[in-house]
Amino acid sequence: MTLVGGQLTSVREMASTAVLANANSGVVTAFAGAAAGNGGPLMIFRGAQGLSKLPILPSVASGDMFLASCWKCGNYCSHAKLNGRDRRNEIRKFIAASNRNIQAEASLSGDGEEEEITKYFDFLVIGSGIAGLRYALEVAKYGSVAILTKSEPHESNTVYAQGGVSAVLDPEDSVESHIRDTIVAGAFLCDEETVEVVCREGPERVKELMAWGALFDQSEDGQLHLAREGGHSHHRIVHAADMTGREIERALLTTVSQNPDIVIFKHHAAVDLLTLQDGDSVVCYGVDALDTQKNKVMRFLAGVTMLASGGAGHVYPTTTNPLVATGDGVALAQRSRAVVSNMEFVQFHPTALADEGLPIKPAKRDNAFLITEAVRGAGGILYNQSMERFMPLYDSRAELAPRDVVARSIDDQLKKRNEKFVYLDISHKPASEIMSHFPNIAAECLKYGLDITKQPIPVVPAAHYMCGGVQTGLVGETSIKGLFAAGEVTCTGLHGANRLASNSLLEALVFAERAVEPSVAYALQSNIGRSEVKQAKEWPRPTAPSASNDLQMDEILRITALKRKRLQQAMWDFVGIVRSTERLKRAQAELRELECEWEAQLLRHGWKPTMVSLEVCEMRNLVSVSYLIVNSALTRQESRGLHYTTSFPELVESERFPTILCPTAAMNNSWSSQVVHRLAIESQ
């Protein structure tokens, strides 16, 4: 399907027609039509079976230290790999010297105030979750690293991950079994090469976490205690009780804090990537970020930028994600013309704690409390409010079915019975076992009068994970030169149409590590080109609003909050667990109307398009990501994995292709969907 002017036109089977994809930019030309949508003009098409990898950075080599990578296998073919302390020191000195020269040259033309709000680093990381921290620790061996985080460093999706990390560590398990489970859970839309890479490299990444100080549960024999979760055929989940993400984040942050070459910038929200068109390619030089505590815009220039900003759960009104998960990374990349894939596949975790069912009702939460998949893996049973077990009616795997199946089954029960929640019961297990494996869940429930060793837990589905995102290759490369990505912000092809439980932390670890070598190679090759850095430094900057008679900031924030709630409700009503073409088109129309109203109201209250605030930036990102989800969902004329539509309820083999969204020629867009510093240039 092709998206033209926000409408879907009947251009079918683009994958089988003459579609030319420029390998460096991801720019697509197909037929004669241009395509457009919110956040930048797009062309949507189906790739080859499995995720189509666009070969970015065809050569990142210079001199005799590196050779061009083989983009078929995703590995560097040189025998001169990046290893050994001497080689690291040699590379580090080269990058550092280049960076010092650039800073010195750039400072000649700037005044003191401008220098204060421009920072130079060899490597820039956007996000402080597992992917960003793991990457930062490794590239810090070769140069200076800045980590930008929108809130406190520990506030990321990683901290809220309860279950664990899946890896083949049991002699009775096998990589082949893990591969098979992943592909089956992904409804056969996974990229098989990616799946094999992740499953084979996973055990080594887990051992690295332990070397960095992560403490995982052990059995009585001193071996790692391996749990089992839905969709897995073996016990392979490494965990720290039901607080695995918190323990991993603790270990990584502790190690990062001890590294003098890594600087964390707290409360710095990324506004837009700094990119430049270079022939057919788009090149990234860093990011503009809003220091939300000092209310000023900082410009970060770097040789390589790693996008590790997490997911977009707050597109929906109820989510297990923290408040920072507003789709920033996907929106930033898409505005800068990156290729995005599979955005229709939004995972709703089947079992978030249903506050309505608790004896004591909690105050309003920013995010839903997750009841980990491991509860069902440990023998938890799902009942409706009449205490009738229902999962065997939907799937032979019952409670151990993949998440998409369980979430739809619960949704069906709730709609048929007009109820607000179902029950997940683990009370038939010994109390000591429950308290040992799920102490955090037990404590949270007990705060509100519920003893999970004696009573069932009220649960309801909630938005949890984005399986789509910025398309990357096997070493974390994107369609923008100098921009790599890892973690939930990406679409690597691992998850296909549905993520297998506990594969997300594993994916983040594997691709954060795989991105290191090509990142260092690119930094050596690019040297953050001096003329481009000077140009990027001098681009007009977004401005943080200041108090004035013309700017009614309180009213702007009130309007934005109301529009945000309206967007979230529309996404839940029309783009939720069960969809239809009619409802998706209603969502599309609602988004267009909402966006136009919001922009107009802000301008009437003194807002200027070149201004930025945290709330407005998050809203523009939520709008962009919502459009991507809706438009991608409209193109998939089948039901597969997490995308279930009553208009096309069957799985169709001829539709077994990823949905790839590529930027096309520039067209006029709403101001909120454009890169802010470019608007500043135009307004001069």
C-alpha positions in Angstrom: 0.0 0.0 0.0 1.1 3.6 -0.6 0.3 6.4 1.7 -0.5 9.6 -0.2 -1.5 12.8 1.6 -2.5 10.9 4.7 -4.8 8.6 2.6 -4.3 5.1 1.6 -4.4 4.5 -2.1 -4.9 1.1 -3.8 -1.4 0.4 -4.9 -1.0 -3.3 -4.1 1.9 -5.7 -3.9 4.6 -3.1 -3.9 7.1 -5.7 -2.8 6.6 -7.4 -6.2 6.9 -4.2 -8.3 9.9 -2.1 -9.3 10.7 -0.3 -6.0 14.0 1.3 -5.9 15.5 1.8 -2.4 18.6 3.9 -2.2 21.0 2.0 0.1 22.3 5.0 1.9 19.3 7.1 2.5 16.4 4.7 2.5 14.7 7.0 0.0 12.1 5.1 -2.0 10.8 5.8 -5.5 7.9 3.7 -6.7 5.7 4.5 -9.6 5.2 8.3 -10.0 3.4 9.3 -6.8 4.8 11.0 -3.8 3.6 9.9 -0.4 3.0 11.9 2.7 1.8 11.5 6.3 2.3 13.2 9.7 5.9 13.6 10.8 7.1 13.8 7.2 6.2 12.3 3.9 6.3 8.5 3.8 6.0 5.7 1.5 4.7 2.4 3.0 5.6 -0.8 1.3 6.1 -4.5 2.1 9.6 -5.8 2.1 10.8 -9.2 1.2 9.9 -12.1 3.5 11.6 -11.4 6.8 12.7 -7.9 7.5 14.5 -6.2 4.6 17.8 -4.9 5.8 19.0 -1.7 4.1 22.8 -1.7 3.8 23.8 1.6 5.4 27.4 2.7 5.6 28.7 0.6 2.7 32.3 1.3 3.9 33.4 2.6 7.3 37.0 1.8 6.7 40.0 4.0 6.6 43.6 3.1 6.3 44.7 -0.5 7.1 43.0 -0.7 10.5 39.5 -1.6 9.2 38.0 -3.1 6.2 34.5 -2.7 4.8 31.9 -4.9 6.6 30.1 -7.7 4.9 26.5 -6.5 5.1 25.1 -9.9 4.2 26.4 -11.4 7.4 26.6 -8.2 9.4 30.2 -8.9 10.5 33.4 -7.1 9.7 35.6 -9.3 7.5 38.9 -7.8 8.6 41.1 -9.9 10.8 42.2 -6.7 12.5 39.3 -6.7 14.9 39.0 -4.1 17.6 40.6 -5.9 20.5 43.6 -5.6 22.7 44.4 -2.7 25.0 47.1 -1.3 22.8 44.8 -1.1 19.8 42.1 0.5 21.9 44.5 3.1 23.2 45.7 3.9 19.7 42.2 4.4 18.5 41.2 6.4 21.5 44.2 8.8 21.1 43.2 9.3 17.4 39.6 10.1 18.1 40.4 12.3 21.1 43.0 14.3 19.1 40.4 14.9 16.3 37.8 15.9 18.8 40.1 18.4 20.5 41.0 20.0 17.1 37.3 20.3 16.2 36.4 21.9 19.6 39.3 24.4 19.2 38.2 25.4 15.7 34.6 25.6 16.6 35.3 27.8 19.6 37.1 30.4 17.5 33.9 31.7 16.0 31.6 31.5 19.0 31.1 33.6 22.1 31.3 32.3 25.6 27.5 31.9 26.1 27.1 29.8 23.0 30.1 27.6 23.9 28.4 26.9 27.3 25.4 25.4 25.6 27.3 23.4 23.0 28.9 20.2 24.1 31.3 17.9 22.1 31.7 14.2 22.6 33.0 11.3 20.6 29.9 9.2 21.3 26.4 10.4 22.3 23.8 8.1 23.8 20.1 9.0 24.0 18.6 7.0 26.8 19.8 5.4 30.0 18.2 2.0 29.9 20.0 -1.4 29.4 20.9 -0.7 25.7 22.3 2.8 26.3 24.3 1.9 29.3 25.7 -1.3 27.9 26.8 0.5 24.7 28.3 3.4 26.7 30.4 1.2 28.8 32.0 -0.4 25.7 32.5 2.7 23.5 34.0 4.6 26.5 37.1 2.5 25.9 37.6 4.5 22.7 36.5 8.0 23.5 34.3 10.4 25.6 30.7 9.5 26.0 27.6 11.6 26.9 24.4 9.9 28.1 21.2 12.0 27.9 18.3 10.9 30.0 14.9 12.7 30.1 14.5 12.1 33.8 16.6 10.5 36.5 19.1 7.9 35.1 17.3 5.0 36.6 13.9 6.0 35.2 13.6 3.8 32.1 11.6 0.8 30.9 14.4 -1.4 32.0 13.7 -0.8 35.7 10.1 -1.9 35.3 11.0 -5.2 33.6 10.1 -7.9 36.1 10.5 -11.2 34.4 14.1 -11.5 33.2 16.5 -12.2 30.3 16.0 -15.3 28.2 19.1 -17.2 27.3 20.0 -20.8 26.7 22.0 -21.8 29.8 20.5 -25.2 30.6 22.2 -28.2 29.1 18.8 -29.7 28.3 17.9 -26.6 26.3 19.2 -25.6 22.9 19.7 -22.5 20.8 17.6 -24.2 18.1 14.7 -24.5 20.5 15.0 -20.8 21.5 15.0 -19.8 17.8 11.9 -21.9 17.2 10.0 -20.5 20.1 10.9 -16.9 19.1 9.7 -17.5 15.5 6.5 -19.2 16.5 5.7 -16.4 19.0 6.5 -13.8 16.3 3.8 -15.4 14.0 6.6 -16.3 11.5 7.3 -12.7 10.6 10.7 -12.7 12.4 13.9 -12.2 10.5 15.5 -15.6 10.9 19.1 -14.4 10.7 18.5 -11.8 13.4 16.8 -14.4 15.6 19.8 -16.8 15.3 22.3 -14.0 16.0 20.4 -13.0 19.2 19.8 -16.5 20.5 23.4 -17.6 19.9 25.0 -14.5 21.4 22.6 -14.2 24.3 24.3 -16.5 26.8 27.6 -14.5 26.6 25.8 -11.2 27.1 24.2 -12.6 30.3 27.6 -13.6 31.6 28.8 -10.1 30.9 26.0 -8.7 33.1 27.1 -11.0 35.9 30.7 -9.8 35.5 29.5 -6.2 35.9 27.9 -7.2 39.2 24.3 -8.2 38.4 23.1 -10.7 41.0 20.6 -13.2 39.6 18.7 -15.9 41.6 20.4 -19.2 42.1 19.1 -22.7 42.8 20.1 -24.7 45.9 22.9 -26.2 43.9 24.4 -22.8 43.2 23.5 -22.7 39.5 21.3 -20.0 38.0 17.6 -20.5 38.7 16.0 -20.5 35.3 12.3 -19.7 35.1 9.8 -20.5 32.3 7.4 -18.0 30.8 4.6 -18.1 28.2 5.7 -19.2 24.7 9.0 -20.8 25.9 9.4 -24.6 25.6 12.2 -24.7 28.3 13.2 -23.0 31.5 15.6 -20.3 30.3 14.7 -17.0 32.0 17.5 -15.6 34.1 16.0 -13.4 36.8 16.4 -11.5 40.1 13.2 -12.5 41.8 10.5 -10.3 40.1 12.8 -7.2 40.0 15.2 -8.3 37.2 15.3 -5.0 35.3 15.9 -3.0 38.5 18.9 -5.2 39.4 20.4 -5.0 35.9 20.0 -1.2 35.9 21.6 -1.0 39.3 24.6 -3.0 38.2 25.1 -1.0 34.9 24.6 2.4 36.5 27.0 1.5 39.2 29.6 0.6 36.6 28.9 3.7 34.5 29.2 6.0 37.5 32.8 4.7 38.1 33.9 5.5 34.5 35.4 9.0 34.2 34.9 9.0 30.4 31.1 8.8 30.7 29.0 11.9 31.6 25.3 11.5 32.3 23.2 14.6 31.6 20.0 14.2 33.7 16.7 15.8 32.8 17.8 16.5 29.2 15.0 15.7 26.8 16.0 15.1 23.2 14.2 17.6 20.9 15.5 16.7 17.4 18.4 15.0 15.8 20.9 17.3 14.0 21.1 15.9 10.5 22.4 17.1 7.2 21.7 15.9 3.7 24.9 14.8 2.0 24.1 13.8 -1.6 21.7 10.9 -1.3 22.6 10.3 2.3 21.4 11.8 5.6 24.2 12.2 8.2 23.6 12.7 12.0 25.9 15.0 13.9 24.2 15.0 17.3 21.0 16.3 19.0 19.4 19.4 20.4 18.2 18.7 24.0 16.1 20.6 26.4 17.6 20.9 29.9 14.2 20.8 31.7 15.6 22.0 35.1 17.4 25.1 33.7 14.9 25.6 30.9 17.5 26.0 28.1 18.3 24.2 24.9 21.7 22.4 24.8 23.4 21.3 21.6 25.3 18.0 21.7 27.7 17.3 18.7 29.2 13.9 18.4 30.9 11.6 16.0 28.4 8.8 16.6 24.9 9.0 18.1 23.2 5.9 19.7 19.4 6.0 19.9 18.4 4.0 22.9 15.4 5.9 24.1 12.9 3.1 24.8 9.3 2.7 23.9 6.0 4.5 23.4 3.6 3.0 26.0 2.0 6.4 26.7 0.4 6.5 23.3 -2.3 4.6 25.3 -4.1 5.6 28.5 -3.0 2.5 30.4 0.5 1.3 30.2 3.1 -0.5 32.2 5.7 2.0 30.9 7.1 4.9 33.0 6.1 8.5 32.1 9.2 8.9 30.0 8.0 6.4 27.4 6.4 8.8 24.8 7.9 7.4 21.6 10.6 10.1 21.4 13.3 8.1 19.6 11.0 6.8 16.8 9.6 10.3 16.3 13.0 11.9 16.3 14.4 9.4 13.8 11.3 9.6 11.5 11.4 13.4 11.4 15.0 13.1 10.3 14.1 10.7 7.5 15.0 7.3 9.0 13.4 4.1 7.9 10.8 2.8 10.3 9.2 -0.7 10.3 6.3 -2.8 11.7 4.7 -0.1 13.8 1.3 -1.9 13.8 2.6 -4.4 16.2 1.9 -3.0 19.7 2.2 -5.6 22.5 -0.4 -5.4 25.3 0.8 -7.2 28.3 -2.1 -9.5 29.4 -1.7 -9.1 33.1 -1.3 -5.6 34.6 -2.7 -5.1 38.1 -6.3 -4.0 37.8 -6.7 -1.3 40.5 -10.5 -1.6 40.4 -10.3 -5.1 41.7 -8.2 -4.3 44.8 -9.8 -4.2 48.2 -8.1 -0.7 48.8 -8.2 1.5 45.7 -4.8 3.2 45.1 -4.4 6.8 44.1 -4.1 7.5 40.4 -0.9 5.9 39.0 1.3 7.2 36.2 1.7 3.7 34.9 0.1 0.4 35.6 1.8 -2.1 37.9 3.0 -5.1 35.9 2.2 -8.7 37.0 5.1 -10.6 35.3 4.7 -13.3 32.8 6.6 -15.5 35.2 3.5 -15.8 37.5 1.8 -17.8 34.7 5.0 -19.6 34.0 5.1 -20.7 37.7 1.6 -22.2 37.5 -0.7 -19.1 37.7 -4.2 -19.8 36.4 -6.6 -17.2 34.8 -10.2 -17.1 35.8 -13.1 -14.8 35.0 -15.0 -13.2 37.8 -17.2 -16.3 38.2 -13.9 -18.2 38.9 -14.2 -20.1 35.6 -10.9 -21.0 34.0 -11.1 -19.8 30.4 -7.7 -20.0 28.7 -8.1 -23.7 27.6 -11.1 -22.5 25.6 -8.9 -20.3 23.4 -5.6 -22.2 23.1 -4.2 -25.6 23.8 -1.2 -24.0 25.6 -3.7 -22.4 28.0 -1.9 -19.8 30.3 1.4 -20.6 28.6 0.3 -19.3 25.2 2.1 -16.2 23.8 1.1 -12.8 25.0 -0.9 -11.8 22.0 -3.2 -14.9 22.4 -3.6 -14.4 26.2 -4.3 -10.6 25.8 -7.0 -11.2 23.2 -8.6 -14.0 25.2 -8.8 -11.8 28.3 -10.2 -8.9 26.1 -12.8 -11.3 24.7 -13.9 -12.4 28.2 -14.2 -8.8 29.4 -16.3 -7.8 26.5 -18.6 -10.8 26.6 -19.2 -10.6 30.3 -19.1 -6.8 30.5 -16.5 -6.9 33.3 -13.4 -4.7 34.0 -10.9 -7.4 35.0 -10.2 -11.1 35.3 -8.2 -13.0 38.0 -4.8 -14.5 38.0 -4.5 -17.0 40.8 -1.2 -18.4 42.1 -2.5 -19.0 45.7 -2.5 -22.8 45.2 1.3 -22.8 45.3 3.2 -22.9 48.6 3.3 -19.4 50.2 7.1 -19.7 50.7 7.6 -20.3 47.0 5.4 -17.3 46.1 7.2 -15.0 48.4 10.6 -16.2 47.2 9.8 -15.7 43.5 7.5 -12.7 43.6 8.3 -10.5 46.6 7.8 -7.2 44.8 4.3 -8.2 43.5 3.3 -9.6 46.9 4.4 -6.4 48.6 2.6 -4.1 46.1 -0.7 -6.1 46.4 -0.5 -6.2 50.2 -0.3 -2.4 50.3 -3.8 -2.5 49.0 -5.2 -5.2 51.1 -4.6 -8.2 48.8 -2.6 -11.3 50.0 -1.6 -13.1 46.8 -0.7 -16.3 48.8 -4.4 -16.6 49.6 -6.3 -14.5 47.1 -6.4 -14.2 43.3 -4.9 -11.1 41.6 -7.2 -8.8 39.6 -5.5 -8.2 36.2 -6.3 -6.4 32.9 -4.3 -5.9 29.7 -2.2 -2.8 29.3 0.1 -1.4 26.6 3.5 -2.8 27.2 6.0 -3.0 24.3 6.5 -1.7 20.7 7.7 -4.5 18.4 8.2 -2.0 15.6 10.5 1.0 15.5 13.5 2.4 13.7 14.7 -0.2 11.3 18.3 -1.4 12.0 20.6 -4.0 10.5 22.6 -6.7 12.3 25.1 -4.2 13.8 22.5 -1.6 14.9 23.0 0.6 11.9 20.0 2.8 10.7 19.4 4.4 7.4 21.0 7.6 8.7 24.8 7.7 8.7 26.3 8.2 12.1 23.1 7.1 13.8 22.9 3.7 15.5 20.0 2.3 17.6 19.4 -0.4 20.1 16.6 -1.6 22.4 12.9 -1.0 22.2 13.2 2.0 19.9 14.3 -0.3 17.1 12.8 -2.9 14.8 15.6 -5.5 14.3 13.3 -8.2 13.0 13.8 -10.3 16.2 10.2 -10.0 17.4 8.3 -10.3 14.2 4.6 -9.8 14.8 4.8 -10.5 18.6 7.6 -10.5 21.1 8.4 -13.6 23.0 8.6 -13.0 26.8 11.9 -11.8 28.1 13.5 -11.5 24.7 13.5 -7.7 24.9 16.3 -7.2 27.4 18.3 -9.9 25.5 17.8 -8.0 22.2 19.0 -4.8 23.8 22.2 -6.4 25.2 23.1 -8.1 21.9 22.6 -5.1 19.6 24.2 -2.7 22.0 27.3 -4.8 21.9 27.2 -5.5 18.1 26.9 -1.7 17.5 30.2 -0.9 19.2 32.7 -2.0 16.5 31.0 -0.2 13.6 30.4 2.9 15.8 34.1 3.2 16.5 35.0 2.5 12.9 32.6 5.2 11.8 34.0 7.7 14.3 37.5 7.1 12.9 36.4 7.4 9.4 34.2 10.6 9.9 36.2 12.5 12.5 33.1 14.6 12.9 34.0 16.5 9.7 35.1 20.0 10.8 33.1 22.1 8.3 29.9 20.1 9.0 30.4 20.5 12.8 30.9 24.3 12.4 27.8 24.4 10.3 25.7 22.3 12.8 27.0 24.5 15.6 25.8 27.6 13.9 22.3 26.4 13.0 19.6 28.4 14.7 18.5 26.8 17.9 15.1 26.0 19.3 14.2 28.3 22.2 12.7 27.5 25.6 9.7 29.7 26.3 10.2 32.5 28.9 7.6 34.4 30.8 5.9 37.1 28.7 2.6 38.8 28.3 2.1 37.2 24.9 2.8 33.7 26.1 0.1 32.1 28.2 2.2 29.0 29.3 -0.3 27.7 31.9 -3.0 27.6 29.4 -0.7 26.0 26.8 0.1 23.2 29.3 -3.5 22.7 30.2 -4.6 22.4 26.5 -1.7 20.0 25.8 -2.6 17.8 28.7 -6.2 17.6 27.6 -5.2 16.8 24.0 -2.8 14.2 25.2 -5.6 12.4 27.1 -7.9 12.7 24.1 -5.2 11.1 21.8 -4.6 8.3 24.3 -8.3 7.5 24.5 -8.7 7.5 20.7 -5.8 5.1 20.4 -7.3 2.7 23.0 -10.8 3.0 21.5 -9.8 2.5 17.8 -6.3 1.0 17.7 -6.4 -1.4 20.7 -6.1 -5.1 21.1 -8.9 -5.8 18.5 -9.1 -3.5 15.5 -11.1 -3.0 12.3 -10.6 -0.9 9.1 -13.5 1.3 10.1 -12.1 2.0 13.5 -8.6 2.6 12.2 -9.9 5.2 9.7 -11.8 6.9 12.6 -8.5 7.0 14.5 -6.8 8.6 11.5 -9.4 11.3 11.2 -9.4 11.9 14.9 -5.6 12.3 15.0 -5.8 14.8 12.1 -8.5 16.9 13.8 -6.8 16.7 17.2 -3.4 17.8 15.8 -4.9 20.8 13.9 -6.9 21.9 16.9 -3.9 21.6 19.2 -1.5 23.5 16.9 -4.0 26.3 16.3 -4.8 26.7 20.1 -1.1 26.9 21.0 -0.5 29.6 18.4 -3.5 31.6 19.7 -1.9 31.6 23.1 1.4 33.0 22.0 3.3 29.8 21.2 5.8 29.9 18.3 6.8 26.8 16.2 10.5 27.3 17.1 9.7 27.0 20.9 10.1 23.8 22.9 8.9 22.6 26.2 8.9 19.0 27.6 5.1 18.7 27.5 4.8 20.0 23.9 7.8 17.9 22.7 6.2 14.8 24.2 2.8 15.6 22.6 4.3 16.1 19.1 6.1 12.8 19.5 3.0 11.0 20.6 1.1 12.3 17.7 3.8 11.2 15.2 4.0 7.7 16.7 0.2 7.4 16.7 0.1 8.2 13.0 2.8 5.6 12.3 0.9 2.9 14.2 -2.5 3.7 12.5 -1.1 4.1 9.0 0.9 0.8 9.3 -2.1 -1.0 10.7 -4.3 0.1 7.8 -1.9 -1.4 5.3 -1.9 -4.9 6.8 -4.9 -6.7 5.4 -4.7 -9.8 7.6 -4.5 -10.7 11.3 -1.1 -11.6 12.4 0.4 -11.7 15.9 -0.4 -8.5 17.8 -2.3 -7.0 14.9 -5.8 -8.5 15.0 -8.5 -6.9 12.8 -12.1 -8.1 12.4 -12.0 -6.8 8.8 -9.4 -9.4 7.9 -9.6 -12.0 10.7 -7.5 -14.7 9.0 -3.7 -15.1 8.7 -2.8 -14.7 5.0 0.5 -16.2 3.8 0.8 -13.7 0.9 0.8 -10.9 3.6 3.8 -12.3 5.5 6.0 -9.3 4.9 7.2 -6.5 7.2 5.7 -3.1 6.8 8.4 -0.7 5.9 7.9 3.1 6.0 10.4 5.1 4.0 10.7 8.9 3.6 10.1 10.4 0.2 10.5 13.9 -1.2 9.8 16.7 1.1 6.3 18.1 1.4 4.5 20.7 3.6 3.6 19.4 7.0 2.1 20.8 10.2 4.7 22.7 12.2 4.6 20.2 15.1 5.8 17.4 12.9 8.9 19.1 11.6 12.4 19.4 12.9 12.5 22.6 15.1 15.9 24.0 14.2 14.9 23.8 10.5 11.8 25.8 11.3 14.1 28.3 13.0 16.2 28.6 9.8 13.1 29.2 7.7 11.8 31.9 10.1 15.0 34.0 9.8 
